[in-house]
């Protein structure tokens, strides 16, 4: 496993397990199997409704070797609500601290400085080790940076060959904010793309591995969702080989600005 150093000085595994829409026994088994296979980074959120199952799955593993990310929902961004949400998340996961705690979505009706102040409080209490955001565009990030007392270590966004958010990525790199790609396979829609299929055949790899490798070589962290052992193993087989610069440029040319996750409250004006 490779690691990326965050602005907080902590290190995040560059490949993690995304658990959105994984629930119940399926979630428990997927997380447990993932850790057994070598995953160390598990991504969840209070809104996913699976933190208890993840807590049960990680029990018995060395906590210090795991990197657990969770997110506070956009309706819980007032000061006291963040404190309550963080406490509940830790209780459900059965752990004493989060490696990374993210604002799940921006909410213009709640001042970001209030949310950041609450994050600073739970950080000082030792409940979180790094603070970040999710689904923030450039204007959101600029506003957050104005008020940030804690380093904004990471921005988790939808990112894949069909949604190549180049300007956002460059802004984050300039400000030393790591980027995690969720839905890195565009819900499977890129897997039949002829360019990707041809490249996978040439490398003797799966199309999904080509897409994930492209993201890694762009400097992103990836959290593909998987539940079967085959897919879990495949998503880890990303090291020891490289795409060429020509390959990287060719995949970048597939961009369609195709956004899969676009809720009515989302603000995507970057």
C-alpha positions in Angstrom: 0.0 0.0 0.0 1.2 3.5 -0.8 0.5 6.5 1.4 0.0 10.2 0.9 1.0 12.7 3.5 -1.8 15.2 4.5 -1.3 18.8 5.5 -2.1 17.6 9.1 1.1 15.5 8.9 -0.8 12.3 9.1 -0.6 9.7 6.2 -3.6 8.4 4.3 -3.6 5.1 2.3 -4.1 6.0 -1.4 -6.5 3.1 -1.9 -9.5 2.7 0.4 -12.9 1.0 0.5 -15.9 3.2 -0.2 -19.0 2.0 1.6 -21.8 4.2 0.3 -24.8 1.9 -0.3 -23.1 -1.0 1.5 -25.3 -2.0 4.4 -26.1 -4.8 6.9 -24.3 -8.1 6.6 -22.9 -7.2 3.1 -21.2 -4.2 4.6 -19.8 -6.1 7.6 -18.4 -8.9 5.4 -17.0 -6.6 2.8 -15.1 -4.4 5.3 -13.8 -7.5 7.2 -12.6 -9.2 4.0 -11.1 -5.9 2.8 -8.9 -5.5 5.9 -7.9 -9.2 5.7 -6.8 -8.6 2.1 -4.7 -5.6 3.0 -7.0 -2.5 2.9 -6.3 -0.1 5.7 -8.5 2.8 4.7 -12.3 2.6 5.2 -14.6 5.4 4.2 -18.0 5.9 5.7 -20.5 8.7 6.7 -23.2 9.2 9.2 -25.8 9.4 6.4 -24.8 6.0 5.0 -26.4 4.2 8.0 -23.6 1.5 8.1 -21.3 2.8 10.9 -22.4 0.1 13.4 -21.6 -2.7 10.9 -18.2 -1.1 10.1 -17.5 -0.9 13.8 -18.3 -4.6 14.2 -16.1 -5.5 11.2 -13.0 -3.6 12.4 -13.2 -4.9 15.9 -10.2 -7.1 16.6 -7.9 -5.4 14.1 -5.1 -3.1 15.2 -6.7 0.3 15.3 -3.5 2.2 14.8 -3.0 0.5 11.5 -6.4 1.5 10.2 -7.4 4.8 8.7 -11.1 5.5 9.3 -12.9 8.4 7.5 -16.4 9.6 8.3 -18.5 12.6 7.4 -20.9 14.9 9.1 -24.1 15.5 7.2 -25.0 18.9 5.8 -27.9 19.5 8.2 -25.6 18.9 11.2 -23.1 21.7 10.6 -24.0 24.0 13.4 -21.5 24.0 16.3 -23.3 21.8 18.8 -24.7 19.5 16.0 -21.1 18.8 14.8 -20.1 17.8 18.4 -23.1 15.5 18.8 -22.7 14.0 15.3 -19.0 13.3 16.0 -19.7 11.7 19.4 -22.4 9.5 17.8 -20.2 8.4 14.9 -17.4 7.4 17.3 -19.9 5.4 19.4 -21.3 3.6 16.4 -17.9 2.8 15.1 -16.7 1.7 18.5 -13.5 3.8 18.2 -12.0 6.7 20.2 -10.9 8.8 17.2 -11.4 9.4 13.5 -8.4 9.6 11.3 -10.3 12.0 9.0 -13.6 13.9 9.6 -15.2 15.6 6.6 -18.0 18.1 6.0 -20.1 15.9 3.7 -21.6 18.7 1.7 -21.4 22.5 1.9 -24.5 24.2 3.3 -24.7 27.9 2.5 -27.3 28.5 5.3 -24.8 27.6 8.0 -21.6 29.7 8.2 -18.5 27.6 7.5 -16.6 29.4 10.3 -19.1 27.9 12.8 -18.5 24.4 11.4 -14.7 24.8 11.4 -14.8 26.1 15.0 -16.6 22.9 16.0 -14.1 20.8 14.1 -11.3 22.5 16.0 -13.1 21.6 19.2 -13.3 17.9 18.5 -9.7 18.0 17.2 -8.5 19.5 20.5 -10.4 16.8 22.3 -8.5 14.1 20.3 -11.6 12.9 18.6 -10.3 13.6 15.1 -6.8 13.6 13.7 -7.4 15.4 10.4 -10.2 17.7 9.1 -11.4 18.0 5.6 -14.4 18.6 3.3 -16.4 16.8 0.6 -18.1 18.1 -2.5 -16.6 21.5 -2.1 -16.0 23.5 -5.3 -13.4 26.2 -5.7 -15.5 29.1 -4.3 -16.5 26.8 -1.3 -12.8 26.1 -0.7 -11.8 29.7 -0.9 -14.4 30.6 1.7 -13.4 27.8 4.0 -9.7 28.7 3.7 -10.5 32.2 4.9 -11.7 30.8 8.2 -9.6 27.7 8.6 -7.7 27.5 11.8 -7.3 23.8 11.3 -5.5 22.7 8.1 -8.0 21.6 5.5 -6.3 18.3 4.7 -8.6 16.8 2.0 -11.5 17.4 -0.4 -13.5 14.3 -1.3 -15.3 14.7 -4.7 -16.7 12.8 -7.6 -13.8 12.3 -9.9 -13.3 9.8 -12.8 -12.3 9.9 -16.5 -15.8 11.2 -17.5 -15.7 13.9 -14.8 -12.1 15.2 -15.0 -12.2 18.2 -12.6 -8.8 19.6 -13.7 -9.2 23.1 -12.3 -10.4 21.9 -8.9 -7.5 19.4 -8.7 -5.0 22.1 -9.6 -6.5 24.5 -7.0 -6.3 21.8 -4.3 -2.7 20.9 -5.2 -1.8 24.6 -5.0 -3.2 24.8 -1.5 -1.8 21.5 -0.4 -5.3 19.9 -0.1 -5.3 16.2 -1.0 -8.2 15.0 -3.2 -10.1 11.7 -2.8 -12.1 10.5 -5.8 -15.4 8.9 -5.0 -17.4 7.0 -7.7 -14.0 6.6 -9.4 -15.4 4.2 -11.9 -18.4 6.4 -12.7 -20.7 3.6 -11.4 -19.3 1.3 -14.0 -20.1 3.4 -17.0 -16.5 3.8 -18.1 -15.8 0.1 -18.0 -17.0 -0.5 -21.6 -15.4 2.6 -23.0 -13.4 1.4 -26.1 -10.3 3.4 -25.2 -10.3 2.0 -21.7 -10.9 -1.5 -22.9 -8.1 -1.3 -25.4 -5.7 0.0 -22.8 -6.7 -2.7 -20.3 -6.0 -5.4 -23.0 -2.7 -3.8 -23.8 -1.6 -3.9 -20.1 -3.2 -7.2 -19.3 -5.3 -5.4 -16.6 -9.0 -4.9 -15.8 -10.6 -1.7 -17.2 -11.4 -0.7 -13.6 -7.7 -0.9 -12.7 -6.7 1.3 -15.6 -9.2 4.0 -14.4 -8.0 3.8 -10.8 -4.4 3.9 -11.8 -5.1 7.0 -13.9 -6.4 8.7 -10.7 -3.5 7.5 -8.6 -1.0 8.8 -11.1 -2.9 12.2 -11.1 -2.1 12.3 -7.4 -5.6 11.4 -6.0 -6.7 9.0 -3.3 -9.3 6.4 -4.6 -12.1 4.8 -2.6 -13.9 2.3 -5.0 -16.8 0.5 -3.5 -16.6 -3.3 -3.7 -18.2 -6.2 -1.9 -17.0 -9.4 -3.7 -13.5 -10.8 -2.9 -12.7 -10.6 -6.6 -13.4 -6.9 -6.9 -11.7 -6.2 -3.6 -8.5 -7.9 -4.7 -8.7 -6.3 -8.2 -8.9 -2.8 -6.7 -5.7 -3.4 -4.7 -3.7 -4.6 -7.7 -2.6 -1.1 -8.7 1.1 -1.0 -7.7 4.2 -2.0 -9.5 3.1 -0.8 -13.0 2.6 2.6 -14.6 0.6 4.2 -17.3 2.6 6.3 -19.8 2.2 10.0 -20.2 0.5 9.4 -23.5 -2.0 7.0 -21.8 -2.7 9.5 -19.1 -3.4 12.2 -21.6 -5.6 9.9 -23.7 -7.8 9.0 -20.6 -8.0 12.7 -19.7 -9.4 13.4 -23.1 -12.5 11.2 -22.3 -13.9 13.9 -20.1 -17.6 14.6 -20.6 -18.3 16.7 -17.5 -20.6 13.8 -16.7 -21.7 14.1 -13.0 -23.5 11.1 -11.5 -24.0 12.5 -8.0 -25.9 15.7 -8.4 -28.5 16.2 -5.6 -30.8 19.2 -5.7 -28.9 21.0 -2.9 -25.5 20.6 -4.7 -23.7 23.7 -5.9 -21.4 22.8 -8.8 -20.3 26.2 -10.2 -16.6 25.6 -10.3 
